[in-house]
Amino acid sequence: MIDYKLLEALATVIETGGFERAGAVLGLSQSAVSQRIRTLEIRAGQPVLLRSPVPRATPAGQQLLNHVQRVQLLERDLAKSLPTLSEPAARLRIAINADSLATWWAEAVGRFCNDESLLLDMVVEDQDIALRRMREGDVAACLCSNPQPVAGARCVLLGAMTYLPLATPSYKARYFSQGFNEQSLQSAPVIVFGPNDQLQHRFLARNGYHGVFPYHLCPSSEGFVKLALAGMGYGMIPEVQARREIEAGQLVSIAPGQSLKVELYWHFWRNSGTTMERLTAALKAAHP
């Protein structure tokens, strides 16, 4: 059996960012918190924390943290049926793609988290690889484009996001005056979210282009749109995110009539309790 006082110490050190602050929260001395972490590492047979400069969980420590989160969700369910028990605060670590976070996510979960007193630890990850975080035990749930569930988890289709290849009218006139063709695609700078972002590759491949292209790397959804508005390149941008700029004529498609739809799937561990089920229902009701 796992000693949950040890896991509580681990979770508090990570949440507060230090042993001294964790001790203040737990009503323990700094050395007592450190001792609990050492005991946990002895029982786990490996380190659970990287101690400097700011404490961070190791892969083994993150798996333990995810276990704590699932237990907290189940304890909340128990407290609702046994009111004499105090309802614990719950924190849920989720991998989510930046575009969802920048568009529909907050409206979908805001009221739910407030009503349920649920705290979210959101890890921004590309939608094509976020599931890897869950498979490795780094997160308790994830939102991604992969429909294949991890063993022991459920997968629910929430909806789809439509992406358009957008740029400023002046950029389009400069690079695509002769049309959307191989020559223009070879020279036109692209805005890419990160090294794992494959949206533009998929879009271009679907249109018959498999060559190389110059690109900017911009790991920010908001920054992505700003770079496009600055005329630095074209990028695959969610239609819902750029609707105002499209209507104002500030951004136009370099390939009118062409788009790319990305389905979004919500993955979460089975037997995570009714709080997770209610969160899932809230997400399904507010799908993108």
Order of alpha helices (4+ residues) and beta strands (2+ residues): alpha-alpha-alpha-beta-beta-alpha-beta-alpha-alpha-beta-alpha-beta-beta-alpha-alpha-beta-alpha-beta-alpha-beta-alpha-beta-beta-alpha
